[in-house]
Amino acid sequence: MKKFVFLLMLFNLGGIMAQNRSPITPTIAKKVSIWCRFKSNYTKYDYAGFLCYRCLQERGFRGSGEIDRIIYTLDKHLDYTEDIIYEIYKYHPDGFFSYVKDYFTIEEIDIMQDYAEKRYAITEQQKKQQAQQREIEAKQKAEQDKSKIRNRIENNELFTSSELSKPAEITIDMEDLATYINSQYTGDRYEQNPINYTLDVIVSRNRELSLKNSGDRSYLSDSEQLIYQYLKELPTENIHPAMLKLQYSGETVNVNSVIHLQFNETVHSDIVTIDIEKNKKTKQWLIKDEPKVQGQFNQIIRKNEDDSYYHADDFFVEFEDLLYSDRAFSSIKKGRYRTQFKIIDHRILCTVNNNMLGEGKLNYSFGVAPPKKIRNKTGIYVLIGLGVATLVVLDAYESQNGN
């Protein structure tokens, strides 16, 4: 029992000593209590009262009743009093004496100001140390981040779009690509299906392109093979790798990533009806009303904006080639016929990551409909008007299948 009482006395003594270690005395605390209560009931209209109120709120007290209880007993809560004095000093560092001189003695003001200045200096030093520590930690994290990224790069890992600060880009001159396809293709390209080529391309940090899946080439048409080959031969200045911004250092590095390319071919047809006649002796085809046909050709060229690529003479050449190569026409000995010349405009379009890149003009393709023979039919009609009978001979063309 005696041992318990002795320990209890030591505990109380320790608490008193701990409290007395504060330079703020209970007397000063009582004056601060009165001062806070006098200052408009610690509302925001008087900043001292407001700071007092805010200090206690930050300590976790809620409600005016609970705060009032603390304010009335500040002499028993010197740590709260210290906080209030320190907050007042922070907002009145130069005019602290003038601000409190009416409520405290010069000695008490010196004690409070000395405490606040020392605490302020310690706080600023702690802030500086914390800032230095954060800077050290940021550098360490930056190095870790950089090392992690470097390992991924060395392992040729692909970075996702969500990780990138700037996605990869490639520049494709679609007119140049179309010219390349037109010049390289040796077969009849238009016997195949229109181009519909989707591929995921790896853009390396070293400005190189490759297919994400090597098996992508196994099912490609000849035209699509040419597209792939064209991409492989793109100059490096047309290839812009993706960029990744390191989180802590802010440094940017080139990384490997994937872009989604889609190539599609659009097809539009124009039909021109042409009358032709074959000479039995020369076995040559003659185009009837050639100026009219030429005008239609020119209209198609203007509509397709192909003045720099094609002329009406090119269409005449293509049409005549079909007349002499198509079996439906080569078996004809003589006579006048009507056919339809089909002019097909082909364009290649490209999107990169679902954004339209552009289009290029592919070569035209051509077709001709089976000939229909035109037979002359003469009729005699009597037109009666105003009591005068007039004989009129009319030639009518009757188009029908056959030779």
Buried (B, 14 or more C-beta within 10 A) or exposed (E): EEEEEEEEEEEEEEEEEEBEEBBBBBEBBBBBBBBBBEBBBBEEEBBBBBBBBBBBEEEEBEEEEEBBEBBBEBBEBBEBBBBBBBBBBBEBEEEBBEBBEEBBEEEBBEBBBEBBBEBBEEEEEEEEEEEEEEEEEEEEBBEEBBEEBEEBBEEEEBBEEEBBEBBBBBEBBBBEBBBBBBEEBEEEBBEEEBBEBEBEBBBBBEBBBEBEEEEBEEEBBEBBEBBBEBBEEBEEEBBBBBBBEBBBBEEEBBBBBBBBBBBBBEEEEBEBEBBBBBEEEEEEBEBBEEEEBBEBBBEBBEEBEBEEBBBBEBBBEBBBEBBEEBEBBEEBEEBBBBBBBBBBBBBBBBBBBEEEBBBBBBBBBBBBBEBBBBEEEEEEEEEEEEEEEEEEEEEEEEEEEEE
